[in-house]
Amino acid sequence: MAKKAKRPTDANQLAKSIVDEATGGEPISQDQAKSIAAQLGRLGGLKGGKARAKVLSAKRRSEIAKKAAAARWHKNKYT
């Protein structure tokens, strides 16, 4: 007689395992989930700067750049 697989005690993990059983979905490992999330985050990051620059006016981009340069060159490290 085969042993029954233990169900997780955490409510969120239990709910996910029930949905996976009901839909017949293959559970993915945490490493795969992290990899997918990293790829999606990178994709958004690659698009974000160019899209933002396209929307901003030249004057506003200049203001942002000046503020960034001032922050980089600020002498007092402890304020």
N, C-alpha and C positions, 0 to 999 in steps of 0.2 A: 504494500500500500504506500503510495507516494505521499510525502509530507506536503502539507499545504504551505504555500509561501506566506511568510509573515508580512502583515501589513504595517506600514509606518504608524507611529503613534502621533506624530505631528499632524494637525488637522489639515494644513495646506497640502502636505505631501500625500496624505490619505485621499483627499479630494482629487488630486491629480492622478493618482494611481487608479481610482475608480473611473475617472473619465477615460484614461488610457485603455482600461479593460473594456469599457462600454463601446468605445469607438474602434477598438482593435489597433490603436496607434502604437507604434514602437516607441518606447521610452528612450529619450536621448540622455547621454551622460552630462554631468555638470561641465566637463571640459568642452564638450561640443556646444553647449548652451553659451558658455563664456566666449567661445570662438565666434559664434554667430553674432553675439552682441557686440563684440569688438569690431567685427567687419561692418556692421550697420553703423556703429558710432563713427568709424573712420569714413564711411561713405558720406555721412552727413557733414563731417568736418571738412571734407574735401570740397563740398558744394557750398558750405556756409559762408566762407570769407568772400568768395567771388560774387555770390548772390547779394551779400550785404553791401559790398563795394559798388555794385551796379545801382543799387537803390539810393545810396547816399550821394549828396551833392559834393562837388569838389571842395567847397568851403568847409562843409562838415567833416569830410575826410581829413582835411588839413588841420582842423581843430583837434581831432582825435589823435593825429600823429604828433602834434606839438605837445599834447598832454602826456602821451606815452614817452616821448623823448625827455620831457621834464622829470618824469618819474624815474627813468633810467639813470639820469645824471644827477639826481638829488644827492647831496653830499652826506647828510645826516642819516646814518643807517638805523638809528634807534628811535625814529619818530614815525 
